[in-house]
Structures are given as structure tokens and as C-alpha cells.
Amino acid sequence: MRAVVTGGAGFLGSHLCDRLLAEGWEVLALDNLITGSEANIAHLGGNAKFRYEKRDVSEPLRVTGEVGYIFHFASPASPPDYLKYPIETLKVGSIATMHALDLALEKKAKYLLASTSECYGDPEVSPQSESYWGRVNPVGPRSVYDEAKRFAEATTMAYHRHHHADTHIVRIFNTYGPRMRLNDGRALPNFVYQALSGQPITVYGEGKQTRSFCYVSDLIDGIFRLSQSDEHFPTNIGNPAELTILEFAERIRAEFPNAPTIIYEPLPEDDPKQRRPDISKAKRLLDWEPKVSLEEGLRHTLKYFKEQYLKMTAKR
């Protein structure tokens, strides 16, 4: 099997490349490096089954040779990133999604869309199941990401229904692990960077909003299982273990001697109050559930972040 992974130099895309190669696949990774990094795939440089091209998949997508699978993972994914690149985020969720689907039709390839729990917006129900249609502000600052992904899902289902494309959709919940950027802007890298640099740890609102954190290897395993299934409708992949942001901040502080204090800032517009996946569908269809505990996952992730921080400060 030969796969194309858009966003292949990103946090999740690079881990997906690792898994596909471990399964014996050939992989072509495409990334324009807006938020991805060649460092994430540097360890694959000597692998004869791996190839990387710097490409913007919002431009016409042409790939030579046979392709058996297309994984569309290209997109800014953290609020600071998609607020910095709003037009690019909308284009990669719309134009690039169509380009990837057209390539799948051309190559008679299977296709998997990396969608997001942000499709549920600021939900009124918890946990969120795939049958919940969501509560998204279509004109708020976060809409460039939320609506781009909702459009991508609609487009994927249209290609499935109209062109009989063999498509799959994963709704990804909060994920963490090595290769996240320290300047990513999401809760975990923010807290760790602030703790490492001695800055006060910033919690938004009162910190009562909840998140559910899934370690990256668990997420990628669920995605791979979904890619091999016959399920075409969206499927949640995430960890249902829920905790408040304040609890999470305190959990990170406990990892650092003489950790800085916590300060509170106003809650950003449309920030979800609850985020917890209902994974009963993934359990039933894929025989999947997360295995890595928060303690184990944080141990690996903090080790990586500390190494990255040392490299960052050594360059100054």
C-alpha cells in the first residue's frame, strides 16, 4: 500500500507516517510547513519507503504513480495558529479537501479525513456523541477552523454519496505527546513552557472548563483501525477521562520544583466549556479504547518538551 499524507510533517501527521511505515506501507508526506516542521520527519530520511515534498495542498494536487490511500491531515489546529492563518485554514478545509478527494477518485484510493471535536463547538451535551450536531458560532473568531472542518466533513460525505468514494472521517479530541510545539498555544505546551521559563501559568476564565487528553499513540492506533474499517460516518477518537483546565494546570505544576503561580485571564470568545468524547462507537466498531494513562503520557511528553526547551535556549 502506498499512502499520501497531507500535513505529514505536522504533530499528528508525522506520527501517522511512523505508524503506516511500521505497517509496511510506502508513504508520501506533503506539507507546506506553515505549522509543520521537517524536524518531525527527520528520523525518516533514511527510510526507502518514505518521501517528503514541500507542497501546499490548496494548490492543484498531482501525484505520480499508484496511490492506495489518502490521509488528509493538513490544517492549522491550535487557536493561535488558525487565528494567525484564517484564510489558509479555510482554504485547506475546503479547496484542499476537494483536491485530496479528487486525487482519491483519480487513483481509486481510499480516503480518511482528519476532522475535529471542534465540530461540536461549545456543546450543550456531554459527553459528545457522533449523533450530536453541535453548537458552533458560524461567524466567531474560531469559526475559520470549526466551519472549515464541518465543510470538509460535508464534502467528504458528498463525494462518498455521489461518487461512491471509499471515505472515512475521524473526529479527533484533544491530543498530546512528543512533537507538539512549545509555542503551539494549546493548554499543555502553554503550561509546560511557562513552567520551564518561570512565567506565571495562565488559566483562562476560572479554569472550570473541561478537556479530555488522549496520548498520541492511542489516537493514531484508533485512526489506523478506522482507516481499515467499513465505517463512512464520523467516528470519535479520544480519551473520555475528563478534568478541568485548572486541575490540569495544577497537575503540570506538580512536575516542576518551585513552579510559578497560576494567574487568570478572561476566557476567549467561544471557548468550549466542556469537551469529552463518547467513544462507544469506536469501542463497538473498532475494538478500540485508549490505553496510555495520563501519568505515562505526561512522562514521555515532558521529557520531550524539556529537551526542546534546552535546544531553544541554547540557540539564544
N, C-alpha and C positions, 0 to 999 in steps of 0.2 A: 504494500500500500504506500502510495506517495501522497502526502498531505501538504496543503498550503495553509500556513498560519498567519493571518494578518495580525499586526500588533505583536509579532513574535519576539521582539526584544523588550517587551514590557514585563511587568512583575508576573502576571498570570500567564501571559503568552509564552514566556521563556520556560516556565515550569511545565507548561503543556508540551512544549518541544521536547523537553527531557523525557517526559512520560512516553510520548509517541516513539521516540528513538529507542527507549528501553523495550518497547513492544516490537521492535524490529522494523519500524516504518522508515521511509525516507521523508525528510521534512524540508520544505522551502519556507523560510521565515521572511515576511515582508514588514517593514516598519519605517516610518519617516522620522523617528527619534524625537518627536515633539515631547513625549513623556517617557519613551523607552530609552534604553541605553545598550550600547554594544557590549558593555561590561557584563550584562546579564547573560549573554550568549558566548562570551569569550572562551569559556571552557569547552565549547562545542567546535571550535575552529579546526581541530584536527580530525573531526568525525567525517568520514567519507560520505555518510548518508545525510549530512546536514549542509544546507546552503542558506546564506542570508543575502538579501538585496535591500538596499535603502530605496523604498518606494512609498509614495503617497497613494493609498488605495482609493482616494476620492477622485483620482485621475483614472482614465480607462485602464482596465486591468487585463493584461495579456500575460499568459504563462505558456511556455512551450512544453511539449511532452505531455505524457499522461498524468492525470490527477485523479485520485480516488476519493479525496475528502478535502473540504474547505472548512476551516475553523475561523470564523470572523470575530476576532478579539480586539481589533483596532478601535481605540477611543480613549480620550482622556477619561479618568474615572474618579478623581477626587475633586471635591468642590473648588479648591483653589485653581486646579488645572482647567476644569471646564468653564469656570468664570473668566479665566485668562484667555481661553481659546473658545469662545462661544460659537463662532461661525464654523470653525473646524470641527467642533463637536457635533453640530447639527449636520454638517456635510458627511461625516463618517458614519452617522447613524442613518442617513437617508441615501445619498448618492452612492457612497461606498458599499452600503448594504446591497443595493441593486447590482453594482458591479460584481460583487462577490457571488451573488445568486446567479447572475448571467454567466459567470465563469463556471459555476456548478452545472448549469444547463448545457453549456458548450462541451464540458468534459464528461457529462453524465456522472457527475460526482455527488457524493453525499455532502450535506452542509449542516453546520452547527453554529448557531448564533449565541454569542455571549451577551445575554441580557442582564437585567439587574433587579434587585429588590426595590430599587427606586421607582419601578413601575407602580408600586403600591402607594407612593407618595407619603403623606403624613396620615397613616391609616387610622380608621375608626374601629378596626377589629384586630385582635391579637390572640394567638399567632396568626400570621398571614398565610392563607392557603391559596393555591393557584386559581381557585374559583372566585376569589375576591378581586373586583375590578379596580380597586384603588381609589385614592383621593389626592389627585395631583393638581397643583395650581398651574394652568397651561401658560400663564404669562409672567410667572415669578422668575427670579434670577436662576433658580435651579432647573427651570423648565427646559433649558437648552439640552440638558442631559436626559432628564426624565422623559420628555416628549420625543427626543431622538430615539431612545430605546423603545418606547411604545410604538413609534412609527416603524422601527426596524422589525419588531415582532409582527406587526400587521402586514408588512411587506413580505416577510418570510412565510406567513400563513397564506398570503395571496399566491405566491409562487408555488406553494405546495398544492393549493386547491386548483389553480388554473393551469399550471404547467406540470403538475404531478411530481414536482421536485421532492426528493427524499430529504426532508429538513427536520431539524431538532432545535429546541430553544431551552437554554438553561437560564434560570433567574438566580443570579449569584448574590448571596448575602455577604455581610462584612467578612473579609478575609485578611489574614495577616501571615507573615513569615519572611524569611530571607529574600532579599532583592526588592523589598519595599524601599522607597527613597526616604531619607531622613527629612527631606523638605516636602514630603508628599502632601501634608496638610490634614491628613486624617488623624483620628484620635491617638492611635498607638504611636506612630512615628513622632507626632507632636509632643506627646508626653515624654517619650524617651529622649528626644533631642533637648527638650527643656531641662530634663533632669541631668543629662550629661553636661550641658553648658552652664548649669547653675541658675537658669532663669526660672521664675515662678511658673508652675504648671497651670495652664489656662483651661478652665472648665466653663463651658457656655451655659447660660441660664443658671438653674440651681443644681444642674447635674443629675436631675431625676429622669431625663430621657434615657431609654434603654437601647442597648445593642447586643447582638449575639455574634461572637467572634469564632470563625472557623479557620483552622490551620490549613495552610495552602496545600499540603499533600493530600489531606482529606478531600478538599474541594476538587482537585484535579482528578482524583480517583472517581468521584461522583460524575464528573463531566465525561471522563472516558467511558464509564459504564453507560451513560445516557447516549453517547455517540454510537454505541453498538446496539442500541435498543430499537424497537419499532415505534417508540412514542414520538408524536409530532407536536403535541401541545406543550406549553411551557411547564417546566419542572423546577421546583425549588431545590437548590443545593446550598446548604448552610448548616450551622450548628445551632440547635434550639436552646442551648444554655444561655439564659438571658441575665444581664446585670446592668446596673445603672452606670452612666458615664462617671459619676463621682466614685462609685465603688471601683471602677476600672482604674481611675486615676490614682486612688489610694493603693491599689494592687501594684501599679508600676512604681510608685514612690517607695514602697517597701523593698524594692530591689536595689535601692541606692542609699548608701550611708550618707547622712547629712543632706538628704534630699530637700530641694526647695519647697516652699509653701505652695498651697493651691490658691489661685486667685480666680475671681468670677467675672465673666464678661457677658454682655447681652446675647441672648440666643439669636442666631442668624435666622433670617426670614425663611419660612417653610421647612425648617429643620425638623425631621420626623421625631415625634415624641416616643414612639415605640418601634422596634424592629426585631422581629423574632419569626423565624420560618416555621411553618408547618411542613415537616418532611415526611409525612405519612405516605405520600405518593412515591417518593424516592425509595422509601423502605420497601414498599409493596412491589414496585415495578423493577427496581434495580438492585434490591437486597443491599442497600447502601445506608450507612449512617456514620457520623464522624467517630473516629477512634482516638485521636490525639487530644489529651487533656490540655487545659489552658496552661497548667504548670509546665508541662513538657514543651508545648509550643512556644511559650514565652522564653524558655531557656535557650532554645535554638535561635529565636528571633533577636533576643537581647545580645547574644554573643555576636551575631552578625552586625547589629547596629553599633555596638561598641567598636568593632573592627573598622567599620565605615567612618565612624567619628574620628578615630585616631588618624586614618588616612586623610580625612578632610582637614583636620587641624595641622597635620604635618606639612600640608601644602601652603599654609598661610605664612 
